[in-house]
C-alpha cells in the first residue's frame, strides 16, 4: 500500500466530506479511493470513518489521527515548496491577511505596485480584524496592529500605531476648548469597535488609570464611516495617526491637545507588525512580498 497516497486520500475525504468529491480532486474512481482508505484503516487496525448512505463522519480516534496527519502533510508540502522554489522567480498564490483599516489605506495601494512588479504572483488578500494564526489559517503573511505576538513567528514592526484624539473645526467651535480630560465624559464620542469591543479612551492621572471615554454617539468597525462622522462634526474621535494623515493635512480634522494624553491601552509601544513563518522566508513569492512591503513602508515613514 502507498501509505502517503492513502493519507492524502483520507485527509481529502475528511475535508470535502465526501468520497466522491475527494476522488474528483485526485481524478481517480471513488471506488479506488475508498478501497485505499479502507486499506489504511486495516493496516492501522482502527476504524477512522463512520460511513452511511447519508453522511460520513470521523470516529474519535479518526479525529485524532486526522489532526496529526494533516499537520504532517502540511509540513511536507511546505518542504516540497521550498525545494521547488529554490532559485526560481516569484510565482503562485500568496495568501495575505491584514487588519481592515491598514489594509484599505496603506497595504492595498502598495499591492497594486507589487502586482505590476510580480505578475506571476496571484494575490489572495483578506481584510479582517479577527486574529489569524499563520499555520492554522494557511496565511503566508499577516499584518496586525498591537504588540509583537508570542507565537513562533517573525514579527517586523512596520510603524508605530499611536492613537490621537481629533475633532472637526466645526465641532470644536461649538464646544470650545477642552481644558480638563474629565470634560470628555460630557461630549459625544465616535468609537471604533474591535473584536474585543469598542476601543476605550484611557488616561493615567497620579499613577492611576481612568476610563475617560465620551458618551458614545457612534460605535462601528467601519473606519471610513467614523471619519465621515467626525468630519461632519458629530463628535470626538480617537484613531491611529497613520489613518488620519490626509484629514489632518487638509484641515478637515484637528488634533486636540488634551492633557494628560489619552491612549487606548495601559501598555506602551503599540505597533503595526508584519508576521511570517521564519522557515518560509526563502520561498520567492513570500520573500519578494516581505522585502517589498518593508521597503515601501519604511519610505513612507521617512
Buried (B, 14 or more C-beta within 10 A) or exposed (E): EEEEBBBBBBBBBBEBEBBEEBBBBBEBEBEEBBEBBBBBBEEEEEBBBEEEEEEBEBBEEBEEBBEEBBEEBBEEEBEEBBEEBEEEEBBBEBBBBBBBBBBBBBBBEBBEEBEEEBEEBEBEBBBEBEBBBBBEEEBBBBBBBBBBBEEEBBBBBBBEBBBBBBBBEEBBEEBEEBEEBEBBEEBBBBBBBBEEEBBBBBBEEEEEEBEBBBEEBBBBBBBEEBBEBBBEBBBBBBBBBBBBEEBBEEEBBBEBEBEEBBBBBEEEEBBBBBBBBEEBEEBBBBBBBBEBBBEBBEEEEE
